[in-house]
Amino acid sequence: MQTPDKFILCYVTDRHSLDVAAGADREATLAQRIQNAACSGVLWVQIREKDLPARNLMELTRTAIRACNNGTMQILVNDRCDVAWAAGAAGVHVGEKSLPVAVLIDARRASGRTNSLVGTSCHSVSGAITAAEEGADYLFFGPVFATPSKAALGAPQGLAKLAQVCSAVCIPVIAIGGITVQNARACREAGAAGIAAIRLFQQHRDLAEIVASLTA
């Protein structure tokens, strides 16, 4: 995967933290949010619904893919390469403690899905280098800033460490963790090819405004 021309905005989903109207279905609400993201100019969506049964995850993924058929948004599925590949998603994203990148790269080659992206999350410079050497197409690095969802990973890594990671590898690095409209530009200046977030894209009503602010 070459370094993208556009700054990547990646919406990482979490249906449990969605503001859902009484009686509304969370999966349907999330599918609508993904469609809104596609219409607003978000380039990537990582479907990160780890507790969703495979059948439901497959349905959600296919719905998300249909939502972005007329745009440029790419759908990534967290951990479940079987669902990602069967549904026709753009790729699969794995955590640092999930399947090794090298295993997925071998499986991708054997299946003939050479255009499918394989990405991973890293929390150190050495982890980023290893992921790149194993063939990852891109990586998430963080948490760059403080965020409740990444508190278990320890103190924020900071912009200086983000810059080190970006300089250490030749694949796109996506900054994650506590990303806001105010600090996204600093991530870009540190060398990040994009940013990924849950709350930034999920809790704001006007996604088009958020996207315009982040890409200005």
C-alpha positions in Angstrom: 0.0 0.0 0.0 1.4 3.3 -1.0 1.2 6.4 1.2 -2.2 7.9 0.4 -2.6 11.3 -1.2 -5.4 12.2 1.1 -5.2 12.5 4.9 -7.1 9.3 6.1 -10.0 9.8 8.4 -10.9 6.4 10.0 -14.1 6.0 12.0 -13.7 3.1 14.4 -17.2 1.8 15.4 -18.5 1.0 18.9 -22.3 0.5 18.8 -22.4 0.2 22.6 -21.5 3.9 23.0 -23.9 5.1 20.3 -26.6 7.5 21.3 -29.6 5.4 20.4 -33.3 6.4 20.6 -35.5 4.4 22.8 -36.6 1.2 21.1 -34.2 1.7 18.2 -31.9 -1.1 17.0 -28.2 -0.5 17.7 -27.0 -2.3 14.6 -29.4 -0.5 12.4 -28.4 2.8 14.0 -24.7 2.0 13.5 -25.3 1.1 9.8 -26.9 4.5 9.3 -24.0 6.2 11.0 -21.6 4.4 8.7 -23.7 5.6 5.7 -23.5 9.1 7.0 -19.8 8.8 7.4 -19.5 7.8 3.7 -21.6 10.7 2.6 -19.5 13.1 4.7 -16.2 12.1 3.2 -14.7 9.7 5.8 -12.3 7.5 3.9 -12.1 4.4 6.2 -14.4 2.7 8.6 -13.1 0.0 10.9 -16.0 -2.2 12.1 -14.8 -3.0 15.6 -17.7 -5.0 17.1 -15.9 -7.8 18.8 -18.9 -9.3 20.6 -21.2 -9.4 17.5 -22.0 -12.9 16.3 -20.4 -13.8 13.0 -23.8 -13.7 11.1 -24.7 -10.3 12.4 -21.2 -9.0 11.7 -21.3 -10.3 8.2 -24.7 -8.6 7.6 -23.4 -5.3 9.1 -20.3 -5.4 7.0 -22.2 -6.0 3.8 -24.6 -3.2 4.6 -21.7 -0.9 5.2 -20.1 -1.9 1.9 -23.3 -1.2 0.1 -23.5 2.2 1.8 -20.2 3.3 0.3 -20.5 1.7 -3.2 -20.8 5.1 -4.8 -18.0 6.7 -2.8 -14.3 6.1 -1.9 -14.8 4.9 1.7 -13.2 1.5 2.5 -14.5 -0.9 5.1 -12.1 -2.8 7.4 -13.2 -5.5 9.8 -11.5 -5.9 13.2 -9.9 -9.3 13.7 -12.3 -11.4 11.7 -10.5 -12.0 8.4 -13.1 -14.7 7.5 -15.9 -12.2 7.7 -13.9 -9.5 6.0 -12.9 -11.6 3.0 -16.3 -13.3 2.6 -18.2 -10.0 2.7 -15.8 -8.4 0.3 -14.4 -5.7 2.7 -11.3 -3.7 1.8 -9.3 -5.4 4.5 -8.9 -6.7 8.1 -7.4 -5.0 11.1 -5.8 -7.0 13.9 -4.7 -6.0 17.4 -1.2 -6.5 18.7 -2.3 -9.6 20.5 -4.4 -11.0 17.7 -3.3 -13.2 14.8 0.3 -12.3 13.8 0.4 -10.1 10.7 2.7 -12.7 9.0 0.0 -15.4 9.4 -2.6 -13.1 7.7 -0.3 -12.2 4.9 0.3 -15.9 4.2 -3.4 -16.6 4.3 -4.1 -13.6 2.0 -1.5 -14.9 -0.5 -2.9 -18.4 -0.4 -6.5 -17.2 -0.9 -5.5 -15.0 -3.8 -6.9 -11.9 -2.1 -3.8 -9.8 -2.9 -5.7 -6.5 -2.9 -7.1 -7.0 0.6 -5.5 -4.7 3.2 -3.9 -6.1 6.4 -3.3 -3.6 9.1 -2.5 -3.8 12.8 -2.3 -1.8 16.0 1.1 -1.1 17.6 2.1 0.6 20.8 5.9 0.9 20.4 8.5 1.7 17.7 9.8 -1.9 17.8 6.2 -3.2 17.3 5.7 -0.9 14.4 9.0 -2.0 12.7 8.0 -5.7 13.2 4.6 -5.2 11.7 6.1 -3.4 8.7 8.7 -6.2 8.2 6.0 -8.8 8.4 4.1 -7.1 5.5 1.4 -5.0 7.2 0.0 -2.5 4.7 -0.6 0.2 7.4 -0.6 0.5 11.2 -2.4 2.3 13.9 -0.2 3.8 16.6 -1.3 5.0 20.0 -2.7 6.1 22.2 -1.2 9.4 21.2 -3.3 11.4 23.6 -5.3 10.5 26.8 -8.5 8.7 26.1 -10.8 6.5 28.3 -11.0 3.7 25.7 -7.2 3.2 25.8 -6.6 3.8 29.5 -5.6 0.1 30.0 -2.7 0.6 27.6 -1.0 3.0 30.0 0.1 6.7 29.6 -0.3 8.4 26.3 2.5 7.9 23.8 2.7 11.6 22.7 3.5 13.3 19.5 7.3 12.8 19.8 6.8 9.0 19.8 4.3 9.2 17.0 6.9 11.0 14.9 9.5 8.3 15.7 7.2 5.6 14.5 6.4 7.5 11.3 10.1 7.9 10.6 10.9 4.3 11.4 8.5 2.6 8.9 7.7 3.1 5.2 4.0 2.3 5.5 1.1 4.6 6.4 0.8 5.3 10.2 -2.6 6.2 11.5 -2.7 8.0 14.9 -5.3 6.9 17.4 -6.2 7.7 20.9 -7.8 11.0 22.1 -7.9 12.5 18.7 -9.8 15.7 18.4 -10.3 18.4 15.8 -7.9 20.5 17.7 -5.0 18.0 17.9 -5.4 16.2 14.5 -3.2 18.7 12.7 -0.4 18.1 15.1 -0.6 14.4 14.3 -0.4 15.2 10.6 2.7 17.4 11.2 4.3 14.5 13.1 4.1 12.4 9.9 0.9 10.5 10.4 -1.0 9.5 7.2 -4.3 9.9 9.0 -6.2 9.6 12.3 -8.6 7.1 13.7 -11.2 7.7 16.4 -14.5 6.5 17.9 -15.9 9.5 19.7 -14.8 12.1 17.2 -16.9 10.5 14.4 -19.6 8.9 16.5 -20.7 11.6 19.0 -20.9 14.6 16.7 -24.1 15.1 14.8 -22.6 17.0 11.9 -20.0 14.7 10.4 -19.6 16.8 7.3 -18.5 19.7 9.5 -16.0 17.5 11.4 -14.6 16.2 8.1 -14.3 19.7 6.7 -12.4 20.8 9.8 -10.0 17.9 9.8 -9.2 18.2 6.1 -8.9 22.0 5.9 
